[in-house]
Amino acid sequence: MRSEMSTSPSPKPRICKAPRESQAARATRTLNVAGVLADTYANATCALRHNSAFQLLAATILSAQCTDERVNMVTPELFREYPTPQALAEARQEDVERIVQSTGFFRAKANSLRGMAQGLVERFDGKVPRSLEDLVTLPGVGRKTANVVLGTVYGIASGVVVDTHVTRITNLLALTTHRDAVKIELDLMKLLPETEWVDFSHRLIHHGRKICIARRPKCTECPLLPLCPRVGLPELGVTGSDGPAAAKKTSKK
């Protein structure tokens, strides 16, 4: 008769939760986060290559659901073929589609690029406007794109850029409980002085690419660890892992 050893299941790792803190305490912690980011990524700036507001506007439209690296591979040909809003406004849809195809959703993006350029020519004398209210009237331009252009090119702090990195990391940091980009932006605008709005996003995006990586954040290497509740991640030391990936054991067959 075969005997069977009974084994008790391994305890599930405890998941970190947001701390209870006042708005004032959260604002102070946010400023400390901004200070650490400034020290760590002092030279962080927009990774999309551009030589003008028009070029950055087009590149940011292309960056939706696409990496900056891929966009930077596509834009040299795009700007060589269509160096001005006037040229892009007169471009054929299929020609623009061919150039931007590798960025994904290329038909919609080509249509937005042409519509954006036509809007610049018809309503803004071929120039990129300096207000968020005007920019978001252009096809393919939302708050994120407008904030990128205004902050990076014109130095105007119209808001906080919220991309996937900013969404994920601000939730880990318990600076917001939202997943909606506009709600996250409004939360951050309340927590940060206007002078930090532009640089904070650039630095947090760099941090998301280097340390706070989505699939496996390097928490034990993170300069923000003393300030980060790590909301939603397993407690450090429980799984012997820096991040969520090691909370699950994988077996090779």
C-alpha positions as CSV (number, residue, x, y, z in Angstrom):
1,M,0.0,0.0,0.0
2,R,1.4,3.4,-1.1
3,S,1.7,6.0,1.6
4,E,1.1,9.6,0.8
5,M,2.7,12.5,2.6
6,S,0.3,15.4,3.2
7,T,1.8,18.8,2.6
8,S,0.3,22.0,3.7
9,P,0.0,24.6,0.9
10,S,2.4,27.5,1.0
11,P,1.0,30.7,2.5
12,K,0.0,33.3,-0.1
13,P,2.2,36.3,0.0
14,R,0.7,39.4,1.6
15,I,-0.1,42.2,-0.8
16,C,0.9,45.7,0.0
17,K,-1.8,48.2,0.5
18,A,-2.0,52.0,0.4
19,P,-1.1,53.8,3.7
20,R,-3.7,55.8,5.5
21,E,-2.4,59.4,5.2
22,S,-3.8,62.9,5.0
23,Q,-3.7,64.9,1.8
24,A,-1.0,67.1,3.4
25,A,1.1,64.0,4.2
26,R,0.7,62.7,0.7
27,A,1.7,66.0,-0.8
28,T,4.8,66.0,1.3
29,R,5.7,62.5,0.3
30,T,5.1,63.4,-3.4
31,L,7.5,66.3,-3.1
32,N,10.1,63.9,-1.6
33,V,9.5,61.6,-4.5
34,A,10.0,64.4,-6.9
35,G,13.2,65.4,-5.2
36,V,14.6,61.8,-5.4
37,L,13.7,61.6,-9.1
38,A,15.4,65.0,-9.7
39,D,18.6,63.8,-8.1
40,T,18.5,60.4,-10.0
41,Y,17.3,61.6,-13.4
42,A,18.5,65.2,-13.5
43,N,18.9,65.2,-17.3
44,A,15.7,63.4,-18.2
45,T,13.8,64.8,-21.1
46,C,11.4,63.7,-23.8
47,A,12.7,60.7,-25.6
48,L,11.0,61.5,-28.9
49,R,13.4,63.1,-31.3
50,H,12.3,66.3,-32.8
51,N,13.5,69.7,-34.1
52,S,10.3,71.7,-33.8
53,A,6.9,71.8,-32.2
54,F,5.3,70.4,-35.3
55,Q,7.7,67.4,-35.3
56,L,7.1,66.6,-31.6
57,L,3.3,66.9,-32.2
58,A,3.4,64.4,-35.0
59,A,5.8,62.1,-33.1
60,T,3.6,62.1,-30.0
61,I,0.5,61.2,-32.0
62,L,2.5,58.2,-33.4
63,S,3.7,57.2,-29.9
64,A,0.2,56.0,-28.9
65,Q,0.5,52.2,-28.2
66,C,4.0,52.3,-29.5
67,T,7.5,52.7,-28.1
68,D,9.5,55.9,-28.5
69,E,12.3,53.8,-30.0
70,R,10.0,52.6,-32.8
71,V,8.6,56.1,-33.4
72,N,12.2,57.5,-33.7
73,M,12.9,55.0,-36.4
74,V,9.9,56.1,-38.4
75,T,9.9,59.9,-38.1
76,P,13.1,60.7,-40.0
77,E,11.4,59.5,-43.3
78,L,8.1,61.1,-42.3
79,F,9.7,64.5,-41.7
80,R,12.0,64.2,-44.8
81,E,8.9,63.6,-47.0
82,Y,6.7,66.1,-45.2
83,P,8.8,68.8,-43.5
84,T,6.0,71.2,-42.9
85,P,2.3,71.1,-41.8
86,Q,1.5,72.3,-45.3
87,A,3.3,69.4,-46.9
88,L,1.7,66.8,-44.6
89,A,-1.8,68.4,-45.0
90,E,-1.5,67.7,-48.8
91,A,-0.1,64.2,-48.4
92,R,-2.0,61.2,-49.7
93,Q,-3.4,58.9,-47.0
94,E,-1.8,55.8,-48.4
95,D,1.6,57.4,-48.6
96,V,1.5,58.4,-44.9
97,E,0.2,54.9,-44.0
98,R,3.2,53.3,-45.6
99,I,5.7,55.3,-43.6
100,V,4.0,54.9,-40.2
101,Q,2.8,51.3,-40.7
102,S,5.3,49.8,-38.2
103,T,3.9,52.0,-35.3
104,G,0.6,50.1,-35.2
105,F,-2.9,51.4,-35.8
106,F,-1.3,53.0,-38.9
107,R,-4.5,53.9,-40.7
108,A,-5.9,55.8,-37.8
109,K,-2.6,57.5,-37.1
110,A,-2.1,58.5,-40.7
111,N,-5.5,60.0,-40.7
112,S,-4.8,61.9,-37.5
113,L,-1.5,63.2,-38.8
114,R,-3.1,64.6,-41.9
115,G,-6.0,66.0,-40.0
116,M,-3.7,67.6,-37.5
117,A,-1.7,69.2,-40.3
118,Q,-4.8,70.4,-42.1
119,G,-6.0,71.9,-38.8
120,L,-2.8,73.8,-38.3
121,V,-2.8,75.2,-41.8
122,E,-6.5,76.1,-41.9
123,R,-6.9,77.5,-38.4
124,F,-3.5,78.4,-37.0
125,D,-1.6,79.7,-40.0
126,G,0.6,76.5,-40.1
127,K,1.9,77.1,-36.5
128,V,1.5,74.9,-33.5
129,P,-0.7,76.8,-30.9
130,R,0.6,77.5,-27.4
131,S,-2.6,76.7,-25.5
132,L,-4.0,73.3,-24.4
133,E,-7.5,74.5,-25.4
134,D,-6.4,75.1,-29.0
135,L,-4.2,72.0,-29.3
136,V,-6.9,69.5,-28.2
137,T,-9.2,70.7,-31.0
138,L,-6.7,69.1,-33.5
139,P,-7.4,65.5,-34.7
140,G,-5.5,62.9,-32.7
141,V,-4.5,65.4,-30.0
142,G,-5.6,64.8,-26.4
143,R,-4.4,66.2,-23.1
144,K,-1.3,64.0,-23.0
145,T,-0.1,65.0,-26.4
146,A,-0.9,68.7,-25.7
147,N,1.0,68.6,-22.4
148,V,4.0,66.9,-24.0
149,V,4.3,69.6,-26.7
150,L,3.6,72.6,-24.4
151,G,5.9,71.4,-21.7
152,T,8.8,70.2,-23.8
153,V,8.9,72.8,-26.6
154,Y,7.3,75.9,-25.1
155,G,8.1,75.3,-21.4
156,I,4.5,75.8,-20.6
157,A,3.2,73.7,-17.6
158,S,-0.3,73.1,-18.8
159,G,-0.6,69.8,-16.9
160,V,1.1,66.5,-16.1
161,V,1.8,64.0,-18.8
162,V,0.2,60.7,-17.9
163,D,1.3,57.6,-19.9
164,T,1.4,53.9,-19.0
165,H,4.5,54.3,-16.9
166,V,3.1,57.3,-14.9
167,T,-0.2,55.5,-14.5
168,R,1.4,52.3,-13.1
169,I,4.0,53.9,-10.9
170,T,1.8,56.6,-9.3
171,N,-0.6,53.8,-8.3
172,L,2.3,51.8,-6.8
173,L,3.4,55.0,-4.9
174,A,-0.2,55.5,-3.7
175,L,-0.3,59.0,-5.2
176,T,-3.6,58.2,-6.8
177,T,-6.1,55.4,-6.8
178,H,-7.3,56.0,-10.4
179,R,-6.5,54.4,-13.7
180,D,-8.1,57.1,-15.8
181,A,-5.3,59.4,-17.2
182,V,-7.3,62.6,-16.7
183,K,-8.1,61.8,-13.1
184,I,-4.5,60.8,-12.4
185,E,-3.4,64.1,-13.9
186,L,-5.7,66.1,-11.7
187,D,-4.5,64.2,-8.6
188,L,-0.9,64.9,-9.4
189,M,-1.6,68.6,-10.2
190,K,-3.0,68.9,-6.7
191,L,0.0,67.2,-5.1
192,L,2.8,68.9,-7.1
193,P,3.7,72.6,-7.5
194,E,3.3,73.8,-11.1
195,T,7.1,74.1,-11.5
196,E,7.3,70.3,-11.2
197,W,4.6,69.3,-13.6
198,V,6.8,68.9,-16.7
199,D,9.9,67.4,-15.3
200,F,8.1,65.0,-12.9
201,S,6.6,63.1,-15.8
202,H,9.8,62.9,-17.8
203,R,11.7,61.6,-14.8
204,L,9.0,59.1,-13.8
205,I,8.9,57.7,-17.4
206,H,12.7,57.2,-17.3
207,H,12.3,55.5,-13.9
208,G,9.7,53.2,-15.4
209,R,12.1,52.2,-18.2
210,K,15.1,51.6,-16.0
211,I,14.0,50.5,-12.6
212,C,10.2,50.2,-12.1
213,I,9.8,47.9,-15.0
214,A,6.2,46.6,-15.4
215,R,6.9,42.9,-15.6
216,R,9.5,42.8,-12.9
217,P,10.2,46.0,-10.9
218,K,13.7,46.2,-9.3
219,C,12.3,47.3,-6.0
220,T,15.5,46.5,-4.0
221,E,17.5,48.7,-6.3
222,C,14.9,51.6,-6.3
223,P,15.9,54.9,-4.8
224,L,12.2,55.5,-4.2
225,L,11.7,52.4,-2.0
226,P,11.7,54.3,1.3
227,L,8.8,56.4,-0.1
228,C,6.9,53.7,-1.9
229,P,4.1,51.6,-0.4
230,R,4.4,49.3,-3.4
231,V,0.6,49.1,-3.6
232,G,-0.6,45.8,-5.1
233,L,2.8,44.0,-5.0
234,P,3.8,41.2,-2.7
235,E,5.6,42.3,0.5
236,L,9.4,42.3,0.1
237,G,11.0,39.3,1.8
238,V,7.8,37.2,1.7
239,T,8.5,35.8,-1.8
240,G,12.2,36.5,-1.9
241,S,11.6,38.7,-5.0
242,D,11.8,42.3,-6.0
243,G,8.5,42.3,-7.8
244,P,5.3,40.5,-8.7
245,A,6.8,38.0,-11.1
246,A,8.3,35.8,-8.4
247,A,5.1,35.6,-6.5
248,K,4.3,32.8,-9.0
249,K,6.5,29.8,-9.3
250,T,7.0,28.5,-12.8
251,S,8.0,24.9,-13.6
252,K,9.8,23.8,-16.7
253,K,8.6,20.6,-18.3
